[in-house]
Amino acid sequence: MKPLYLVAALTLVLSGCQSTSSQSINSADAAPANLTVVIDNVTSEQGQLIVTLHDNSESFHSDDNINDTDSRYFRSQVVSPSMPSTTVTFEGIPSGRYAINVVHDEDKDGGLDRMVFPFLGMPSEPYALSNNIYDTFSKGDFEDALITVQTPGSEVHLTLATHLNKISGL
């Protein structure tokens, strides 16, 4: 009887996992474009803003530290935060579809800090994802975060908030 519970538990866990691919969803020879990311609700000028652009689901779900030499982002920029909004521009990227991740790295350690207590694993620093998506228990789906970047350029607004603020709607 115990093996049946184990199989059922394993099936439940695996069904919740999202498949990832390291293959870009864009054509490398697409017309170049600029992407302007306006980050709203910047409430502090402490630390740094890490803005990463993803062209595949594996890098979107990786949460690599920006200081790692093997980071898998398509492009990234680290900028000083300005209140109440900060603008970052990615120039000359192939037009196509991308997901964006912004972390307000308040302690400048290169990544998104997470809680230990009372909510193990929940992000503790403000962040934003393209299309302002979030999921209560995970980063959310790469497909839901995709935006289209067209020639000559596109602009997107993202709103920083802590995970607790996103859940509570504050």
C-alpha positions in Angstrom: 0.0 0.0 0.0 2.9 2.4 0.8 4.3 2.3 -2.8 0.9 3.4 -4.1 1.1 6.5 -1.9 4.6 7.2 -3.0 3.7 6.9 -6.7 0.6 9.1 -6.2 2.7 11.8 -4.3 5.4 11.7 -7.0 2.9 12.0 -9.8 1.3 15.0 -8.0 4.7 16.7 -7.6 5.8 16.1 -11.2 2.5 17.3 -12.6 3.1 20.6 -11.0 6.5 21.1 -12.5 6.8 23.2 -15.6 8.8 21.9 -18.6 11.7 24.1 -19.6 13.7 24.4 -22.8 17.0 26.2 -23.3 16.2 26.8 -27.0 15.5 30.4 -28.0 12.0 31.0 -29.2 13.3 33.8 -31.5 15.2 34.0 -34.7 18.7 35.3 -34.4 18.5 37.0 -37.7 15.3 39.0 -36.9 15.4 42.7 -37.4 17.1 44.6 -34.5 14.8 46.5 -32.1 15.1 48.4 -28.9 13.2 47.5 -25.8 12.5 50.1 -23.1 11.6 48.8 -19.7 10.0 51.3 -17.3 10.1 50.0 -13.7 7.4 51.7 -11.6 6.9 51.7 -7.8 10.6 51.9 -7.0 10.3 52.8 -3.3 14.0 53.0 -2.4 17.3 54.0 -4.0 19.2 51.4 -2.0 20.9 48.5 -3.7 20.5 47.8 -7.4 17.9 46.8 -10.0 18.7 43.7 -11.9 16.8 43.5 -15.2 17.1 40.3 -17.2 15.7 39.5 -20.6 14.8 35.8 -21.4 14.3 34.2 -24.8 13.7 30.7 -23.4 11.9 29.0 -20.5 14.9 27.5 -18.9 16.7 30.8 -18.3 13.4 32.4 -17.1 12.9 29.7 -14.4 16.6 29.6 -13.4 16.9 32.5 -11.0 20.6 32.6 -11.6 22.6 35.1 -9.6 23.8 37.9 -11.8 27.4 37.5 -10.5 27.6 33.9 -11.8 29.7 33.5 -14.8 27.4 30.8 -16.2 24.2 32.9 -15.9 21.7 31.9 -18.7 20.0 35.2 -19.4 19.7 36.4 -23.0 20.6 39.9 -21.9 20.9 41.7 -18.5 21.5 45.1 -17.1 22.3 46.2 -13.5 21.3 49.8 -12.8 21.0 52.1 -9.8 17.3 52.5 -8.7 15.7 55.9 -9.1 12.4 56.7 -7.3 9.6 56.5 -8.3 10.5 54.9 -11.6 13.6 53.7 -13.4 14.0 53.2 -17.1 16.3 50.6 -18.8 16.8 50.2 -22.5 18.0 47.1 -24.3 19.3 48.2 -27.7 19.7 46.1 -30.9 18.0 42.9 -29.7 16.4 40.7 -32.4 12.7 41.5 -32.6 10.6 38.7 -31.2 9.1 37.5 -27.9 10.8 37.9 -24.5 10.1 37.5 -20.8 11.5 40.1 -18.4 12.5 39.7 -14.8 13.3 42.7 -12.5 14.7 42.3 -9.0 15.3 45.1 -6.6 18.5 43.6 -5.1 18.5 45.8 -2.0 21.6 44.2 -0.5 23.5 44.0 -3.8 24.2 40.3 -3.4 23.4 39.6 -7.1 20.1 37.7 -6.7 16.6 37.6 -5.3 16.6 37.0 -1.5 14.0 34.5 -0.1 12.4 34.2 3.3 13.3 31.4 5.7 10.5 32.3 8.2 7.5 32.4 8.2 7.2 31.6 4.5 10.0 29.3 3.4 11.2 30.2 -0.1 9.0 33.2 -0.7 10.8 36.1 -2.3 11.6 38.8 0.3 12.9 41.5 -2.1 10.6 43.4 -4.5 10.5 42.0 -8.0 8.4 42.3 -11.2 7.8 40.0 -14.2 6.7 41.0 -17.6 2.9 41.4 -18.0 3.1 41.8 -14.2 2.4 38.1 -13.7 2.9 36.3 -10.4 1.9 33.0 -9.0 1.3 32.2 -5.4 3.7 29.2 -5.2 6.0 29.6 -8.2 7.5 32.2 -10.6 4.7 31.7 -13.0 4.5 30.5 -16.6 7.1 31.6 -19.2 4.3 31.8 -21.8 2.3 34.2 -19.6 5.3 36.5 -19.2 6.1 36.8 -22.9 5.9 40.2 -24.5 6.4 41.1 -28.2 9.3 43.4 -29.2 8.8 44.9 -32.6 11.1 47.1 -34.8 12.0 49.8 -34.3 11.2 49.5 -30.6 8.8 48.7 -27.8 8.1 49.9 -24.3 6.8 48.0 -21.3 5.9 49.1 -17.8 6.5 46.8 -14.9 5.5 47.3 -11.3 7.8 46.3 -8.4 6.3 44.8 -5.3 7.1 42.2 -2.7 5.5 38.8 -3.0 3.4 39.4 0.1 2.1 42.6 -1.5 1.3 40.8 -4.7 -0.6 38.1 -2.8 -2.5 40.6 -0.6 -3.2 43.0 -3.4 -1.6 45.9 -1.6 
